[in-house]
Structure formats: structure tokens, C-alpha cells
Amino acid sequence: MNKGKGTAGMVCGILSIVFCWFPYLGLPLGIVAIVMGALQNKAEGEGGTAGITMGIIGSAISLIWLIIALLIVAAVGSMASVF
């Protein structure tokens, strides 16, 4: 019963939530957490659920934050062209 991939997925998931305000860190970490959790579940049948869950949460928050940041940059850019 090797749970190394599950542990790695959980750690990456936690880090993706911690670094969700930096989408270029949070989003890749979340994707890695989802993949590692899925590999753990495929190999052992259990042990990867926490990594998958945290990876989805961290990726979703990172993606939402990235969209908001891009919208803010676009709004500021359009305002700058008016003046």
C-alpha cells in the first residue's frame, strides 16, 4: 500500500489553495494535485480523494482570480485609451 502519489496530490492541493492568489502557481499546482490524486485512486482504489478535492478547489479559485485580474487589466487599458 504505497500512498506516495496520494500524499503528493494532497500537498500540491494544499499549496494550490495557499497560492491561489497567484494563478501562475495555484493553477498548475491544482492540476498536478488532480492528476496525482487520480493516479493514486487508479493504482490503489483509494487515497487520492483529498488531493483531487483540494486540487479542484485551488484550480477553480485560481482560474476565477485569473479571469478577474484579466478583466481588471482590460478595463484599465480601455480607460487609458479614452484619456
Biopython code that builds the backbone (N, CA, C, O; Angstrom):
import numpy as np
from Bio.PDB.StructureBuilder import StructureBuilder

atoms = [
    (1, "MET", "N", (0.821, -1.178, 0.000)),
    (1, "MET", "CA", (0.000, 0.000, 0.000)),
    (1, "MET", "C", (0.869, 1.246, 0.000)),
    (1, "MET", "O", (1.184, 1.793, 1.057)),
    (2, "ASN", "N", (1.246, 1.682, -1.162)),
    (2, "ASN", "CA", (2.052, 2.879, -1.307)),
    (2, "ASN", "C", (1.132, 4.058, -1.577)),
    (2, "ASN", "O", (0.431, 4.083, -2.589)),
    (3, "LYS", "N", (1.132, 5.027, -0.687)),
    (3, "LYS", "CA", (0.248, 6.186, -0.812)),
    (3, "LYS", "C", (1.030, 7.454, -1.151)),
    (3, "LYS", "O", (0.585, 8.560, -0.844)),
    (4, "GLY", "N", (2.187, 7.296, -1.779)),
    (4, "GLY", "CA", (3.026, 8.451, -2.102)),
    (4, "GLY", "C", (2.375, 9.416, -3.065)),
    (4, "GLY", "O", (2.487, 10.630, -2.898)),
    (5, "LYS", "N", (1.690, 8.888, -4.081)),
    (5, "LYS", "CA", (1.033, 9.769, -5.038)),
    (5, "LYS", "C", (-0.133, 10.505, -4.398)),
    (5, "LYS", "O", (-0.399, 11.664, -4.716)),
    (6, "GLY", "N", (-0.823, 9.828, -3.497)),
    (6, "GLY", "CA", (-1.920, 10.481, -2.785)),
    (6, "GLY", "C", (-1.423, 11.603, -1.890)),
    (6, "GLY", "O", (-2.031, 12.671, -1.818)),
    (7, "THR", "N", (-0.308, 11.353, -1.207)),
    (7, "THR", "CA", (0.282, 12.380, -0.351)),
    (7, "THR", "C", (0.780, 13.556, -1.182)),
    (7, "THR", "O", (0.570, 14.712, -0.815)),
    (8, "ALA", "N", (1.437, 13.265, -2.294)),
    (8, "ALA", "CA", (1.913, 14.333, -3.170)),
    (8, "ALA", "C", (0.743, 15.133, -3.726)),
    (8, "ALA", "O", (0.830, 16.355, -3.843)),
    (9, "GLY", "N", (-0.339, 14.464, -4.065)),
    (9, "GLY", "CA", (-1.523, 15.152, -4.559)),
    (9, "GLY", "C", (-2.132, 16.048, -3.497)),
    (9, "GLY", "O", (-2.562, 17.164, -3.788)),
    (10, "MET", "N", (-2.167, 15.557, -2.257)),
    (10, "MET", "CA", (-2.723, 16.353, -1.167)),
    (10, "MET", "C", (-1.850, 17.583, -0.891)),
    (10, "MET", "O", (-2.372, 18.677, -0.680)),
    (11, "VAL", "N", (-0.543, 17.410, -0.891)),
    (11, "VAL", "CA", (0.367, 18.534, -0.646)),
    (11, "VAL", "C", (0.233, 19.566, -1.770)),
    (11, "VAL", "O", (0.167, 20.765, -1.502)),
    (12, "CYS", "N", (0.193, 19.109, -3.015)),
    (12, "CYS", "CA", (0.026, 20.039, -4.134)),
    (12, "CYS", "C", (-1.334, 20.727, -4.070)),
    (12, "CYS", "O", (-1.452, 21.902, -4.419)),
    (13, "GLY", "N", (-2.355, 20.007, -3.628)),
    (13, "GLY", "CA", (-3.669, 20.610, -3.469)),
    (13, "GLY", "C", (-3.683, 21.694, -2.414)),
    (13, "GLY", "O", (-4.269, 22.757, -2.616)),
    (14, "ILE", "N", (-3.039, 21.429, -1.289)),
    (14, "ILE", "CA", (-2.944, 22.438, -0.225)),
    (14, "ILE", "C", (-2.188, 23.660, -0.735)),
    (14, "ILE", "O", (-2.605, 24.795, -0.503)),
    (15, "LEU", "N", (-1.078, 23.425, -1.429)),
    (15, "LEU", "CA", (-0.301, 24.539, -1.966)),
    (15, "LEU", "C", (-1.079, 25.311, -3.028)),
    (15, "LEU", "O", (-0.924, 26.527, -3.146)),
    (16, "SER", "N", (-1.915, 24.614, -3.802)),
    (16, "SER", "CA", (-2.707, 25.319, -4.811)),
    (16, "SER", "C", (-3.732, 26.241, -4.157)),
    (16, "SER", "O", (-4.045, 27.302, -4.697)),
    (17, "ILE", "N", (-4.257, 25.842, -2.992)),
    (17, "ILE", "CA", (-5.184, 26.714, -2.279)),
    (17, "ILE", "C", (-4.432, 27.883, -1.646)),
    (17, "ILE", "O", (-4.915, 29.015, -1.660)),
    (18, "VAL", "N", (-3.253, 27.610, -1.090)),
    (18, "VAL", "CA", (-2.454, 28.673, -0.472)),
    (18, "VAL", "C", (-2.022, 29.701, -1.519)),
    (18, "VAL", "O", (-2.057, 30.904, -1.261)),
    (19, "PHE", "N", (-1.616, 29.231, -2.689)),
    (19, "PHE", "CA", (-1.117, 30.117, -3.735)),
    (19, "PHE", "C", (-2.170, 30.446, -4.785)),
    (19, "PHE", "O", (-1.825, 30.799, -5.912)),
    (20, "CYS", "N", (-3.447, 30.336, -4.432)),
    (20, "CYS", "CA", (-4.494, 30.595, -5.419)),
    (20, "CYS", "C", (-4.504, 32.057, -5.864)),
    (20, "CYS", "O", (-5.002, 32.360, -6.949)),
    (21, "TRP", "N", (-3.967, 32.965, -5.055)),
    (21, "TRP", "CA", (-3.928, 34.379, -5.431)),
    (21, "TRP", "C", (-2.879, 34.642, -6.496)),
    (21, "TRP", "O", (-2.866, 35.716, -7.098)),
    (22, "PHE", "N", (-2.000, 33.678, -6.737)),
    (22, "PHE", "CA", (-1.016, 33.758, -7.808)),
    (22, "PHE", "C", (-1.380, 32.677, -8.825)),
    (22, "PHE", "O", (-0.907, 31.546, -8.716)),
    (23, "PRO", "N", (-2.213, 33.011, -9.810)),
    (23, "PRO", "CA", (-2.752, 31.971, -10.697)),
    (23, "PRO", "C", (-1.677, 31.155, -11.421)),
    (23, "PRO", "O", (-1.905, 29.995, -11.764)),
    (24, "TYR", "N", (-0.523, 31.750, -11.649)),
    (24, "TYR", "CA", (0.522, 31.017, -12.352)),
    (24, "TYR", "C", (1.202, 29.982, -11.456)),
    (24, "TYR", "O", (1.975, 29.156, -11.941)),
    (25, "LEU", "N", (0.921, 30.023, -10.169)),
    (25, "LEU", "CA", (1.371, 28.983, -9.247)),
    (25, "LEU", "C", (0.219, 28.064, -8.851)),
    (25, "LEU", "O", (0.359, 26.841, -8.861)),
    (26, "GLY", "N", (-0.908, 28.656, -8.504)),
    (26, "GLY", "CA", (-2.038, 27.884, -7.998)),
    (26, "GLY", "C", (-2.658, 26.958, -9.025)),
    (26, "GLY", "O", (-3.004, 25.821, -8.705)),
    (27, "LEU", "N", (-2.802, 27.430, -10.255)),
    (27, "LEU", "CA", (-3.438, 26.616, -11.291)),
    (27, "LEU", "C", (-2.610, 25.383, -11.653)),
    (27, "LEU", "O", (-3.164, 24.285, -11.687)),
    (28, "PRO", "N", (-1.309, 25.515, -11.924)),
    (28, "PRO", "CA", (-0.534, 24.292, -12.203)),
    (28, "PRO", "C", (-0.465, 23.334, -11.016)),
    (28, "PRO", "O", (-0.520, 22.118, -11.197)),
    (29, "LEU", "N", (-0.345, 23.872, -9.813)),
    (29, "LEU", "CA", (-0.316, 23.003, -8.631)),
    (29, "LEU", "C", (-1.639, 22.259, -8.472)),
    (29, "LEU", "O", (-1.653, 21.090, -8.085)),
    (30, "GLY", "N", (-2.737, 22.924, -8.763)),
    (30, "GLY", "CA", (-4.036, 22.274, -8.692)),
    (30, "GLY", "C", (-4.180, 21.163, -9.719)),
    (30, "GLY", "O", (-4.733, 20.102, -9.429)),
    (31, "ILE", "N", (-3.684, 21.413, -10.906)),
    (31, "ILE", "CA", (-3.745, 20.385, -11.957)),
    (31, "ILE", "C", (-2.893, 19.185, -11.579)),
    (31, "ILE", "O", (-3.307, 18.041, -11.771)),
    (32, "VAL", "N", (-1.703, 19.441, -11.041)),
    (32, "VAL", "CA", (-0.839, 18.344, -10.602)),
    (32, "VAL", "C", (-1.511, 17.558, -9.478)),
    (32, "VAL", "O", (-1.422, 16.331, -9.438)),
    (33, "ALA", "N", (-2.182, 18.258, -8.567)),
    (33, "ALA", "CA", (-2.879, 17.582, -7.463)),
    (33, "ALA", "C", (-3.988, 16.683, -7.986)),
    (33, "ALA", "O", (-4.163, 15.566, -7.499)),
    (34, "ILE", "N", (-4.733, 17.154, -8.965)),
    (34, "ILE", "CA", (-5.808, 16.346, -9.546)),
    (34, "ILE", "C", (-5.241, 15.105, -10.220)),
    (34, "ILE", "O", (-5.772, 14.007, -10.055)),
    (35, "VAL", "N", (-4.167, 15.278, -10.978)),
    (35, "VAL", "CA", (-3.556, 14.150, -11.682)),
    (35, "VAL", "C", (-2.984, 13.135, -10.695)),
    (35, "VAL", "O", (-3.199, 11.932, -10.842)),
    (36, "MET", "N", (-2.259, 13.619, -9.693)),
    (36, "MET", "CA", (-1.666, 12.699, -8.724)),
    (36, "MET", "C", (-2.737, 11.966, -7.922)),
    (36, "MET", "O", (-2.598, 10.773, -7.650)),
    (37, "GLY", "N", (-3.798, 12.665, -7.543)),
    (37, "GLY", "CA", (-4.888, 12.015, -6.829)),
    (37, "GLY", "C", (-5.584, 10.964, -7.686)),
    (37, "GLY", "O", (-5.943, 9.894, -7.195)),
    (38, "ALA", "N", (-5.773, 11.270, -8.960)),
    (38, "ALA", "CA", (-6.401, 10.307, -9.862)),
    (38, "ALA", "C", (-5.504, 9.089, -10.083)),
    (38, "ALA", "O", (-5.992, 7.961, -10.152)),
    (39, "LEU", "N", (-4.203, 9.315, -10.192)),
    (39, "LEU", "CA", (-3.276, 8.186, -10.340)),
    (39, "LEU", "C", (-3.282, 7.306, -9.100)),
    (39, "LEU", "O", (-3.216, 6.081, -9.201)),
    (40, "GLN", "N", (-3.363, 7.930, -7.930)),
    (40, "GLN", "CA", (-3.424, 7.169, -6.681)),
    (40, "GLN", "C", (-4.699, 6.338, -6.624)),
    (40, "GLN", "O", (-4.663, 5.160, -6.268)),
    (41, "ASN", "N", (-5.823, 6.950, -6.975)),
    (41, "ASN", "CA", (-7.090, 6.219, -6.953)),
    (41, "ASN", "C", (-7.088, 5.076, -7.967)),
    (41, "ASN", "O", (-7.661, 4.017, -7.713)),
    (42, "LYS", "N", (-6.447, 5.289, -9.108)),
    (42, "LYS", "CA", (-6.388, 4.241, -10.124)),
    (42, "LYS", "C", (-5.510, 3.081, -9.670)),
    (42, "LYS", "O", (-5.823, 1.918, -9.922)),
    (43, "ALA", "N", (-4.411, 3.406, -8.999)),
    (43, "ALA", "CA", (-3.477, 2.362, -8.585)),
    (43, "ALA", "C", (-3.982, 1.590, -7.363)),
    (43, "ALA", "O", (-3.910, 0.361, -7.336)),
    (44, "GLU", "N", (-4.480, 2.287, -6.377)),
    (44, "GLU", "CA", (-4.840, 1.657, -5.110)),
    (44, "GLU", "C", (-6.339, 1.579, -4.879)),
    (44, "GLU", "O", (-6.796, 0.795, -4.048)),
    (45, "GLY", "N", (-7.114, 2.386, -5.604)),
    (45, "GLY", "CA", (-8.547, 2.417, -5.399)),
    (45, "GLY", "C", (-8.991, 3.398, -4.335)),
    (45, "GLY", "O", (-10.188, 3.613, -4.145)),
    (46, "GLU", "N", (-8.039, 3.993, -3.644)),
    (46, "GLU", "CA", (-8.359, 4.971, -2.597)),
    (46, "GLU", "C", (-7.115, 5.784, -2.287)),
    (46, "GLU", "O", (-6.018, 5.468, -2.748)),
    (47, "GLY", "N", (-7.299, 6.827, -1.505)),
    (47, "GLY", "CA", (-6.156, 7.609, -1.032)),
    (47, "GLY", "C", (-5.889, 8.879, -1.802)),
    (47, "GLY", "O", (-5.036, 9.668, -1.394)),
    (48, "GLY", "N", (-6.581, 9.107, -2.893)),
    (48, "GLY", "CA", (-6.318, 10.306, -3.674)),
    (48, "GLY", "C", (-7.432, 11.326, -3.649)),
    (48, "GLY", "O", (-7.350, 12.356, -4.318)),
    (49, "THR", "N", (-8.469, 11.051, -2.888)),
    (49, "THR", "CA", (-9.647, 11.917, -2.893)),
    (49, "THR", "C", (-9.340, 13.309, -2.358)),
    (49, "THR", "O", (-9.836, 14.295, -2.903)),
    (50, "ALA", "N", (-8.549, 13.412, -1.325)),
    (50, "ALA", "CA", (-8.221, 14.725, -0.749)),
    (50, "ALA", "C", (-7.448, 15.571, -1.753)),
    (50, "ALA", "O", (-7.711, 16.765, -1.894)),
    (51, "GLY", "N", (-6.502, 14.959, -2.447)),
    (51, "GLY", "CA", (-5.735, 15.690, -3.453)),
    (51, "GLY", "C", (-6.607, 16.167, -4.597)),
    (51, "GLY", "O", (-6.462, 17.292, -5.076)),
    (52, "ILE", "N", (-7.520, 15.298, -5.035)),
    (52, "ILE", "CA", (-8.421, 15.687, -6.121)),
    (52, "ILE", "C", (-9.313, 16.841, -5.678)),
    (52, "ILE", "O", (-9.486, 17.814, -6.413)),
    (53, "THR", "N", (-9.876, 16.733, -4.484)),
    (53, "THR", "CA", (-10.786, 17.761, -3.986)),
    (53, "THR", "C", (-10.076, 19.099, -3.823)),
    (53, "THR", "O", (-10.567, 20.129, -4.286)),
    (54, "MET", "N", (-8.918, 19.081, -3.161)),
    (54, "MET", "CA", (-8.185, 20.328, -2.962)),
    (54, "MET", "C", (-7.653, 20.886, -4.269)),
    (54, "MET", "O", (-7.588, 22.103, -4.444)),
    (55, "GLY", "N", (-7.270, 20.005, -5.192)),
    (55, "GLY", "CA", (-6.812, 20.457, -6.493)),
    (55, "GLY", "C", (-7.915, 21.150, -7.279)),
    (55, "GLY", "O", (-7.672, 22.160, -7.939)),
    (56, "ILE", "N", (-9.127, 20.608, -7.207)),
    (56, "ILE", "CA", (-10.258, 21.237, -7.898)),
    (56, "ILE", "C", (-10.573, 22.592, -7.282)),
    (56, "ILE", "O", (-10.806, 23.565, -7.999)),
    (57, "ILE", "N", (-10.579, 22.658, -5.951)),
    (57, "ILE", "CA", (-10.874, 23.927, -5.276)),
    (57, "ILE", "C", (-9.799, 24.966, -5.598)),
    (57, "ILE", "O", (-10.116, 26.103, -5.948)),
    (58, "GLY", "N", (-8.534, 24.575, -5.481)),
    (58, "GLY", "CA", (-7.441, 25.508, -5.762)),
    (58, "GLY", "C", (-7.414, 25.950, -7.210)),
    (58, "GLY", "O", (-7.171, 27.124, -7.491)),
    (59, "SER", "N", (-7.657, 25.038, -8.131)),
    (59, "SER", "CA", (-7.686, 25.393, -9.551)),
    (59, "SER", "C", (-8.849, 26.318, -9.864)),
    (59, "SER", "O", (-8.695, 27.275, -10.623)),
    (60, "ALA", "N", (-10.009, 26.042, -9.287)),
    (60, "ALA", "CA", (-11.184, 26.883, -9.544)),
    (60, "ALA", "C", (-10.965, 28.302, -9.025)),
    (60, "ALA", "O", (-11.265, 29.275, -9.717)),
    (61, "ILE", "N", (-10.442, 28.414, -7.807)),
    (61, "ILE", "CA", (-10.199, 29.750, -7.253)),
    (61, "ILE", "C", (-9.137, 30.472, -8.072)),
    (61, "ILE", "O", (-9.276, 31.667, -8.334)),
    (62, "SER", "N", (-8.087, 29.780, -8.478)),
    (62, "SER", "CA", (-7.035, 30.386, -9.296)),
    (62, "SER", "C", (-7.574, 30.845, -10.639)),
    (62, "SER", "O", (-7.225, 31.923, -11.121)),
    (63, "LEU", "N", (-8.423, 30.028, -11.241)),
    (63, "LEU", "CA", (-8.991, 30.384, -12.534)),
    (63, "LEU", "C", (-9.926, 31.590, -12.411)),
    (63, "LEU", "O", (-9.911, 32.475, -13.267)),
    (64, "ILE", "N", (-10.727, 31.628, -11.364)),
    (64, "ILE", "CA", (-11.606, 32.776, -11.139)),
    (64, "ILE", "C", (-10.770, 34.030, -10.915)),
    (64, "ILE", "O", (-11.074, 35.089, -11.466)),
    (65, "TRP", "N", (-9.725, 33.914, -10.114)),
    (65, "TRP", "CA", (-8.863, 35.055, -9.848)),
    (65, "TRP", "C", (-8.165, 35.530, -11.120)),
    (65, "TRP", "O", (-8.014, 36.735, -11.325)),
    (66, "LEU", "N", (-7.741, 34.605, -11.971)),
    (66, "LEU", "CA", (-7.091, 34.972, -13.230)),
    (66, "LEU", "C", (-8.064, 35.718, -14.139)),
    (66, "LEU", "O", (-7.687, 36.709, -14.764)),
    (67, "ILE", "N", (-9.299, 35.258, -14.218)),
    (67, "ILE", "CA", (-10.303, 35.921, -15.043)),
    (67, "ILE", "C", (-10.579, 37.329, -14.512)),
    (67, "ILE", "O", (-10.668, 38.278, -15.292)),
    (68, "ILE", "N", (-10.712, 37.470, -13.201)),
    (68, "ILE", "CA", (-10.940, 38.787, -12.606)),
    (68, "ILE", "C", (-9.762, 39.713, -12.888)),
    (68, "ILE", "O", (-9.964, 40.877, -13.235)),
    (69, "ALA", "N", (-8.548, 39.220, -12.746)),
    (69, "ALA", "CA", (-7.363, 40.036, -12.994)),
    (69, "ALA", "C", (-7.304, 40.474, -14.460)),
    (69, "ALA", "O", (-6.969, 41.623, -14.751)),
    (70, "LEU", "N", (-7.625, 39.571, -15.376)),
    (70, "LEU", "CA", (-7.618, 39.927, -16.798)),
    (70, "LEU", "C", (-8.702, 40.956, -17.120)),
    (70, "LEU", "O", (-8.483, 41.860, -17.926)),
    (71, "LEU", "N", (-9.856, 40.819, -16.498)),
    (71, "LEU", "CA", (-10.913, 41.811, -16.709)),
    (71, "LEU", "C", (-10.517, 43.176, -16.173)),
    (71, "LEU", "O", (-10.819, 44.197, -16.792)),
    (72, "ILE", "N", (-9.844, 43.205, -15.028)),
    (72, "ILE", "CA", (-9.382, 44.476, -14.471)),
    (72, "ILE", "C", (-8.344, 45.115, -15.382)),
    (72, "ILE", "O", (-8.383, 46.321, -15.624)),
    (73, "VAL", "N", (-7.421, 44.313, -15.882)),
    (73, "VAL", "CA", (-6.392, 44.847, -16.790)),
    (73, "VAL", "C", (-7.035, 45.368, -18.066)),
    (73, "VAL", "O", (-6.638, 46.417, -18.573)),
    (74, "ALA", "N", (-8.019, 44.651, -18.588)),
    (74, "ALA", "CA", (-8.703, 45.114, -19.806)),
    (74, "ALA", "C", (-9.470, 46.403, -19.544)),
    (74, "ALA", "O", (-9.484, 47.298, -20.388)),
    (75, "ALA", "N", (-10.111, 46.505, -18.380)),
    (75, "ALA", "CA", (-10.859, 47.720, -18.058)),
    (75, "ALA", "C", (-9.927, 48.918, -17.905)),
    (75, "ALA", "O", (-10.227, 50.002, -18.405)),
    (76, "VAL", "N", (-8.820, 48.736, -17.229)),
    (76, "VAL", "CA", (-7.858, 49.818, -17.049)),
    (76, "VAL", "C", (-7.248, 50.206, -18.391)),
    (76, "VAL", "O", (-7.025, 51.386, -18.661)),
    (77, "GLY", "N", (-6.985, 49.225, -19.218)),
    (77, "GLY", "CA", (-6.431, 49.519, -20.541)),
    (77, "GLY", "C", (-7.400, 50.285, -21.412)),
    (77, "GLY", "O", (-6.989, 51.182, -22.148)),
    (78, "SER", "N", (-8.670, 49.955, -21.345)),
    (78, "SER", "CA", (-9.649, 50.683, -22.158)),
    (78, "SER", "C", (-9.858, 52.095, -21.606)),
    (78, "SER", "O", (-10.113, 53.025, -22.371)),
    (79, "MET", "N", (-9.754, 52.261, -20.290)),
    (79, "MET", "CA", (-9.879, 53.588, -19.713)),
    (79, "MET", "C", (-8.682, 54.460, -20.069)),
    (79, "MET", "O", (-8.830, 55.669, -20.250)),
    (80, "ALA", "N", (-7.523, 53.875, -20.169)),
    (80, "ALA", "CA", (-6.319, 54.627, -20.505)),
    (80, "ALA", "C", (-6.372, 55.134, -21.941)),
    (80, "ALA", "O", (-5.827, 56.196, -22.240)),
    (81, "SER", "N", (-7.018, 54.393, -22.827)),
    (81, "SER", "CA", (-7.093, 54.826, -24.212)),
    (81, "SER", "C", (-8.105, 55.962, -24.389)),
    (81, "SER", "O", (-8.037, 56.703, -25.370)),
    (82, "VAL", "N", (-9.043, 56.103, -23.446)),
    (82, "VAL", "CA", (-10.031, 57.184, -23.504)),
    (82, "VAL", "C", (-9.382, 58.516, -23.164)),
    (82, "VAL", "O", (-9.689, 59.534, -23.784)),
    (83, "PHE", "N", (-8.496, 58.516, -22.195)),
    (83, "PHE", "CA", (-7.845, 59.748, -21.774)),
    (83, "PHE", "C", (-6.635, 59.934, -22.601)),
    (83, "PHE", "O", (-5.913, 60.916, -22.427)),
]
sb = StructureBuilder()
sb.init_structure("model")
sb.init_model(0)
sb.init_chain("A")
sb.init_seg("    ")
for serial, (resi, resn, name, xyz) in enumerate(atoms, 1):
    if name == "N":
        sb.init_residue(resn, " ", resi, " ")
    sb.init_atom(name, np.array(xyz, "f"), 0.0, 1.0, " ", f" {name:<3s}", serial, name[0])
structure = sb.get_structure()
